[in-house]
Amino acid sequence: MSELTTGGDDGTRGSHADGSAGLARRPCLVRRKADTDYNTLEGLARHLTGLFWAVVEELNPVQKDLRLSQELYDQWRVEIQYWRKKGQTDRTRERRDVTSVLLSVRGLYVDLHSWAIAEPER
């Protein structure tokens, strides 16, 4: 799962609380860079790392790939209903933009599927 790890290339955590520092270099985001502006790419990085993968790892520290069980997916859906502050869920503030997080994650899965068909050797 090195493409979505929340730390830098040396294994250390990124400089942002959501771990998004330096993620524009990750393969799944580099492919999006040519047709995406900087702010959109940063938002995508935040969604995929801070609100998706970091939460998945928090809920299931041994998760090694993107094949989530239904139970883990349901737990993640509950967690993203609320804002996160300094890597922790703040249950006092409900998130209004859950759909944008879901679309970012869905886009990742669609991209991976498309790339697997187009480039099966990778």
C-alpha positions in Angstrom: 0.0 0.0 0.0 3.0 2.2 -0.5 1.1 4.4 -2.9 -1.2 5.7 -0.2 1.0 5.7 2.9 0.6 8.7 5.1 4.3 9.4 5.6 7.2 10.5 3.5 9.4 8.3 1.3 11.6 7.6 4.3 8.7 6.1 6.2 8.2 9.1 8.5 4.9 10.8 8.8 4.2 13.8 6.6 4.4 17.4 8.0 0.6 18.0 7.9 -1.7 16.5 10.5 -3.5 14.6 7.8 -0.2 13.2 6.4 -0.7 14.8 2.9 2.8 16.4 2.7 4.6 15.2 -0.4 1.8 13.0 -1.6 1.7 14.7 -5.0 4.7 12.3 -5.7 2.6 9.2 -5.1 2.0 7.2 -8.3 -1.8 7.3 -7.9 -1.7 11.1 -7.8 1.1 11.7 -10.3 -1.1 10.2 -13.0 -3.8 12.8 -12.1 -1.3 15.7 -12.0 -1.3 16.5 -15.8 -5.1 17.2 -15.9 -5.6 18.5 -12.4 -4.9 21.9 -10.8 -2.8 22.1 -7.7 -5.6 22.9 -5.2 -7.7 20.0 -6.5 -4.7 17.6 -6.3 -4.0 18.7 -2.7 -7.7 18.2 -1.8 -7.6 14.8 -3.4 -4.4 13.9 -1.5 -6.1 15.1 1.8 -9.2 13.0 1.1 -7.3 9.8 0.1 -4.7 9.9 2.9 -6.2 11.8 5.8 -9.8 10.8 5.4 -9.5 7.4 3.8 -6.3 5.5 4.3 -5.3 7.0 7.7 -8.8 6.2 9.1 -8.7 2.7 7.6 -5.3 2.1 9.2 -6.6 3.5 12.5 -9.6 1.2 12.4 -7.6 -1.8 11.2 -3.9 -1.4 11.7 -3.1 -4.6 9.8 -5.0 -3.6 6.6 -2.4 -4.1 3.8 -4.5 -3.4 0.6 -7.6 -1.7 -0.7 -9.8 -4.8 -0.4 -11.9 -3.6 2.6 -14.3 -5.9 4.3 -17.9 -4.7 4.5 -17.5 -4.3 8.2 -14.4 -2.1 7.9 -16.1 -0.1 5.1 -19.1 0.5 7.3 -16.9 1.6 10.2 -15.0 4.0 7.9 -18.3 5.5 6.6 -19.3 6.2 10.2 -16.0 7.9 11.0 -16.0 10.2 8.0 -19.4 11.6 9.1 -17.4 13.8 11.5 -14.5 16.2 11.2 -11.0 15.1 12.2 -8.7 17.3 14.2 -5.0 16.4 14.6 -5.7 12.9 13.4 -8.6 12.2 15.8 -12.3 12.1 15.0 -14.2 15.1 16.5 -17.7 13.8 17.2 -18.9 17.3 18.1 -18.7 18.5 14.4 -20.5 16.7 11.6 -19.0 16.8 8.2 -21.2 18.4 5.5 -19.1 17.3 2.5 -19.1 13.6 3.0 -20.1 13.2 -0.7 -16.8 14.8 -1.9 -14.8 12.3 0.2 -16.8 9.4 -1.1 -16.3 10.6 -4.7 -12.5 10.9 -4.2 -12.3 7.4 -2.9 -14.6 6.0 -5.6 -12.4 7.9 -8.2 -9.3 6.1 -6.9 -10.9 2.7 -7.3 -12.2 3.6 -10.8 -8.7 4.9 -11.7 -7.0 1.7 -10.5 -9.5 -0.5 -12.3 -9.0 1.5 -15.6 -5.2 1.4 -15.2 -5.3 -2.3 -14.6 -7.2 -2.9 -17.8 -5.0 -0.5 -19.8 -1.7 -1.6 -18.4 -2.1 -5.2 -17.0 1.7 -5.6 -16.9 2.0 -3.0 -14.1 
